[in-house]
Amino acid sequence: MISRLALGLVATGSLVAAGPCDIYSSGGTPCIAAHSTTRALYNSFSGSLYQVKRGSDGATANIAPLSAGGVANAAAQDSFCAGTTCLITIIYDQSGRGNHLTQAPPGGFKGPEPNGYDSLASATGAPVTLNGQKAYGVFISPGTGYRNNAPSGTAKGDAPQGIAIFDGTHYNSGCCFDYGNAETNSRDTGNGHMEALYFGDNTVWGSGAGSGPWIMADLENGLFSGRGSKNNAGDPTINNRFITAVLKGGPNQWSIRGGNAASGSLSTFYSGARPTASGYNPMSKEGAIILGIGGDNSVGAQGTFYEGVMTSGYPSDATENAVQADIVAAKYATTSLTSGPALTVGSSVSLRATTSGYDTRYLAHTGTTINTQVASSSNRQQASWTVRAGLGNSACYSFESKDTPGSYIRHYNFALQLAANDNSKQFKEDATFCAQAGLNGQGSSIRAWAYPTRFFRHYNNVAYIASNGGVNTFDSATSFSADVTWVVGASLA
């Protein structure tokens, strides 16, 4: 039995003692894929964790640990991405097998990018700290996904495998926020052709106790929380900010385990025989690797990924318990989602454009349409906003109309609009925005919390959440940094 390991951090950022994949290897079930943008998963690993691409010139940079076995060098990313946007283009495999994750291609469902590819994640959407050192996770918005359809060494057919993922409480009911084994052609090829870890509150195929979200298994054409019935009361709703989630499976045997990644141990939510429906015993796993999407490239889900591994063989509970101890000792914690000039909750503000030729215009509304207007005696109320704690995430902000109390700026189909708060989870998330230092060196740029690649932008005097060089006309890279930068001033009314 592998003992639980204590883990420390030295000033250089090196993690002392074994990493998760060292522990799996010692347990006889080595990692055949190891992905993380936050830290090395082997004590000796010093190679690249991930690659970022910046919007200003298309240049790329690889981000490595501060030292072997350590936390990612977030400062290197921050320096490279300063004054522009950055996307995560590659999540490197640390196992040595080359099982890297890149932009997912179209499959049964198409992504939103050219030729049906999925979107890439913002490099700055999920900041965290590990033992006090800053790093960035992978914030998956609907439409975002990564994949490798030709990996080496992954389980196929009914062969055993183990999967562990470290996940936050960012979720929805869309299909499907997955990490794990999937079809090699990006299409639904039948029951039992997947074995991926799922996190969310989708209830179409299965559910656990309470209202969710839950850790479940996506085995294709079904999200399973147990063996037979649709509901497994032993699979609890997850409320922790950081969670450790584990799925492992072999011949007519599988298990779901989970726990608080910040403290404590793992619990077993299901362990037993395969589901009774046709096609799941024996399994027909194909061996591709997915992140943030379903096996057929279903792209409706959201979630946040920090680290995950796939193993060869069926890991023991003792091995997984030791990995959990390692994760807890890494001390994942939240950090600020905002930067630049501070906004004061409860204050009334105006937002002035900074683009040359448009810098006399303010963010305002005409009815439900959010646009920019030159200030006059007749529109000062419409161009004034009360800053509130973010409805969907209190670490960011929401903007309540000064002249229409109870109505907020929200995004809908990427256009900004004024709408009354209906208290739904969707509205609250759509009305939550995070401020950062202005991309053109002035004021603030304001990004959508749920779509951190997208910022408040004026385009032909209408307001959108826009990405830097995306597929829509309002995503044009021309004048992007200026168009998404606003001077936050005193309320006009």
N, C-alpha and C positions, 0 to 999 in steps of 0.2 A: 504494500500500500504506500502511496506517495504521501508524504507528510504535507501539511499546510505550510506554505512558505511565507515568511515575512519579507517585505520589500522596502528598500529605502531609496533615497534620492540624494546624490551628491551635487555639489555646486555646478558641475559641468552639465548636468542634465542626464548623467548616466544612471540607468536603473541597475541596482545592485541585486544579485542573485538571478535566478532563472526567469525568463519571460514565458508567456503563455505557450508558445510553440516548443520551447525547451521542455516544459512540463508535459505536454502531450507526447513528445518524443520519448521521454523517460517512462511514460506509461505504456509504451508500445503501440501508440496510435499517432504517428507523426503527422504534422500539418502538410497537406499537399497544396494548400492555398492559404495565404495569410495577407490580409488587407487591412491597412489602417492609415489614416492621414494624421493621426495624433501621436503615435509612438512606434518604436521598434517592438516587434513581437517575439524576437529572439534577442538574448542578451548580447550576442556578438554582432548583430546586424547594424551596419553603418551605411548601407546603400540608400538609394532614393526611395522615399515613401510614396510620393505622388508628384505629378507635374501640373503646373499652372500655366495658363496662357493669358496674356494681358490684352486689353482691348485697344490700347493706344497704337500699337504697332504689330500685334500678332506674335510677338516674341514669346518664347516659353522658357521656363526655369524648373529644374527639379529641386524638390525640397527633401532634405535628408534629416536624420536625427542630429541633435546638437553633438552627440558623440555616440559611440557604439552602444546599442541597447537603450538609447535615451528618448526623450521627448522631441517631437518635430521642431525644427528651427523656424518658428513662426515669424521671428524678426526678419529672416531672409525673405519670406513671402511678403511681409509688410513693406519692406524696402523695394522689392521688385514691382509691386502692384501700386505703389504710392501715386496718387493723382489720377488713377484710372481704374477700370474694372478688371477683375480676373476670374477665370473659370478653371475648374478642375478638369483636366483633359485625360489624365491617366492616373489610376490608382494601382501602384505597382504591387506585384506579388513578392513577398519576402521569403517564400519557401525555396527559391532557386529554380523552380520549374517554369518560370515565365508565364504564369497564369494571371497576367495583368488584366485589369478591367478598363475598357474604353467606351466611348459613346455608343449606345445601343443602336443597332440597325432596325429598320422596320420589320415587322413580322405579321402575325394575324391582325395586329393593330399597328397603325403608323404613329410615329411621333410627330411633334409639331415643327421640326426643323426641315430644311431642304432635303428632298428625296426621302422624307418620312423618317429620318433619324430622330432619336430622342434629344432633348435638351441636355446641356451640361450644367452641373451645379456651380453656384457661386463659391468662390474660394473663401469668402468671409461670412457666410450665412450662419455658421454654427460655431462661434468661438467658445472655448472652454479653457480650463486650466487643469493640469495634472501636477500634483504636488506644488501648486502655485505657479507653474510655468505655462504660458499661453500656448494653445494649439488650436487647430480648426478641424471640425468634423465635416461631414458631407450632408448638407441640407437638401433633401429631395423634395422638390415641388411637383405637383401633378405635371406630367409631360417629361420629367427628367428620368434618365435611366442609364445604367452601365451594364456591359455584357462581355463575355468571352465565350464564343461558340465552339472553340477548338482548343480546350485546355488539355493539360497533361496530368494523368494520374487520378482524376476524379472518379468516383464510384459510378458504375454502370450496371444495368440490370437490377439484380437483387443484392448486389454487393453491399457490405456495411459501410457506413460513413458517420462521422460526427460533425456537427456544425455548431459554432458558438458565435453569437453576435452581441455587440454592446450597443444599446439603443436608448434613445431618449423618449420622452412622452409626447412627441410631435406625431400626430396620426390623423387619419380620417377613415371613412368607410369605403373608399375607392379601392379598386383592384389594381394591383396588389403590392403592398410594400413588403417585398421579399428579398432575402439573401440566401443563395444556395444553389442547388442542383436543378437544372432545367433542360428543356429541349434544345437540341443543337441547330434546329432550323428556325427558331423564333416563332413557332406555331404550335397550337394545341394538337398533340399527336395521341391523346387519349389518357384515360385514367392511369395513374401510377407512373407517369413519365416524368414527374418532378419529385423532388424532396427538398423543399426550401422553407426556411423559417419565415413566418409571417407575423407582423405586428399591426394591429388596428382594431376597429370596432365593426367590421363587416359581419353581418348576421345571415347572409344569403345561404351559406352552406353549413356553418357551424358557429358555435358561441361558447362562452364560459359563464361563470357566475357574474351577476350584476350586469351593468350596462356597457362594460368594456372601457378601454381596449384590452385585448388579450394577446398572449403568445399562442399561436396556432401553427399548424403545419400545412403548407400548400403542397398537396400531392397531385395536383392538376385535376380540374373539374370538381374541386372540393377543398375547403379549408376545414381542417379537422382539429378538434380539441381533445378527442378521445377515440374510442374504437367503433361503437355501434351507433348510439343515438346522436342526434345533431348537437345536443348540449351536454357539456361536461361540467357539472357543478364544482368539480375539483380544480378547474382552471380559473384562477381568480382574475378579477379586474386589477389592472396594474396602475398604481398611483405614484410610483417613485419617479423622480426627475431623471435618474439614470437607472437603467435596468441591465442585468445580464440575462440573456435568453439563450437557451440551448435546445437544439433538436438533434436527435441521433436516431439512426435506423439501420436495421439489418434484416435478414430473413425472418419474416413474420414476427418482428420485434421492433418497437420504436418507443421513444420517450420524449416528453417535453419537460424541461426544467427551467427554473428562473429564480431571480432574486434581485434584491437591491444592490446595484453595482457600487454603491457608496459605503455599504456596511452589511454585516451579517453573512449568512450562508445561502446556498441554493436549496430550493424545495422542488420536489418532483410533483408535477401537475398531472402527468399521465405516464404510465409505463405498462406496456403489455402488447397484445397482439395487434396486427394490422387491422385497418377498417374492414368491415364485412362486405362492403359493396364490391362489385366485380371490378377487377383490374388492379387492385392494390395489394394482392398477395398471390403470386410474387409481384414485386415491383419491377418496373421497366425503366429505371433511371437512365438518362442519356448522357449526363455529364457536363453540360454547359454550366456556366456560372453567371448568375444575375444579381443585380443590386437595384432595388427601388421599383421594380416592374414585375409583372407576371410572366409566366413562361411563354405566352403568346404575344409578349410586348404590351400587355394591358398597361396603360400609363396614367390611370386615374388616382394613384395613391400619393401620399406624402408621408415623410418620416425623416428621422435623422440618424445617420450611421457614423459610428466612431471607429470600431474595429470589429473584425470578424474573421473566423478561420474555418476551413474545411479539413477534415482529417481522413486518414486511411485507417479503416477499422472502426470498431464500436468502442468509444472511450468508456472507461469505468467511471462510476460516480465519484470515486476517490480522486481520480485525475481531474475531473471537472471541479471538484471542491477545491483542489489546489490552485486551479486556474482562477476560480472565484476569489481566493485569498490574494492572488497576485493583482487582480483588477481592483479590489478594495484598497489595497496598499498603494495603487497608482493615484488614488485620491482625485478622481474626476470631480470637478466642481464648475458651477456656472461663473461667468464673468460678464462684463458689460456688453450689451448689444449695441450700444451707441458710442459715438465719439464726436469730436469737434465741439462747437459752441453748444452749451447746455440749453435745453428747453426746460422751462419751469412748469410743472403740472399746475393747472389752475390759472395760469396767465393767459392773457389775450394777445394774439400776435397777428402780424401780417407777413406774407411771404412774397418778396419782390424778386422778379426775374433778373438774371445777371447777363443774359445774352445781349451783345452789342446791338443797339437798335430797338431792343425790347425791354430795356432796363427801367422803363417807367411803368411797366405793367405789373399787376399783382394777381396772385391766385385768388379767384373769386368764383361765384356761381351765378348762373342765370337759370332759375328754376332748379332742375335736378342736374343740369350740365355744369361741370367744373371747367372753367376756362381762365384766361388771363384778361384783365381789363385795366385800362388807365384809370387811376383813382379820380373820382369826382364827388361832388356833394351828394349825388344820388346813389352811389354804390359802396359807400364806406362800410356799411353793415355787411353787405354780401362779400366783402374782401377781408373780413375779420373773423378770426377763429380762436376758440378756446382750447388750450392744450389740456388733454385728459390723459391719465394713465392708459396704456394700451388696452383696449377691450379684450383682445385675444391673447396678449402677453404684456403684463404690467411693466416689463423691463423696457418697453418701447412706448409709443404714443398713439393716441387717436385725436382727431381734429373735429371738434364740434362746431357747427355753424353758430355764429353770434346772433344772427337774425332768425334762425330756425332751431331753437333749442330742442335737443333730442334727435337731431339729424346730424350725420357725420359724413366726412369724406370716406368713400369706400371705392374699391376697384371692382369692376364687373366687365368680363371680357376684355380686360386690360385698359378700359376707359375709366377715368375717375368720374364719379357721380356723387351727388348729395342724396342721402337716403336715411329714412328713419330707422333707428335701431330696433330690430325685431327680436333681439336677445338670442338669436340662433348662433350656434358655434361658427357657422360659415360667415355670417355677417361680422361677428366680432373679429375673426381672423382677417377678413377682407378690409376691415377698417383700422388695422393696426400697422404702424409704420415706424421704422427705426432711422434716426438721424445720424449722420456721420459728417466728417469734415468735407466741405464742398470740393467736388472733383476738379474745379477750375481754380482752386486756391482761395476762393471767397466763401463766406457763409457756410451753408449746409446743403448736403444732398440727402434726400429722404427716400429710403428704399422700402418696398413692401415687405413686411415681415414674412409672409407666406411665399413670396417670390423674390428672394433677395438679389436676383440678377436684374430686377426691374426697379426703376426710380421714378418719382414724380418728374414728369417732363411736359413742357409746353411745346406743341407742334401745330403750326398754323393757328396759334392762339387757343387751342383746345388742349386739355390736360389728360395725360395717360400715365400708366406705369409702363415704362419703356426699357428695353434692354439695349445694350451697346452693339448695334449692327445686327439685330434680329431680323425676322422674316416680314414684319409689318412695316408699312411706310413710316410710321411714327417711331420705329426702331433705328432709323437711319443713323449711321456713325457720324455723319456731318454735324458739327457743332454740338455733339452729344454732351460733352462735359459741361459746356456753358448752359445748355438747355436744362440740365438736371440740377443746377446749382441755384440756390435761393438765399437771399439775405433775409434772415428772420428779424423783424423789427417790431416795434410797438403796434398794437392794434390801431386800425384806422378809425375805429368807432368805439 
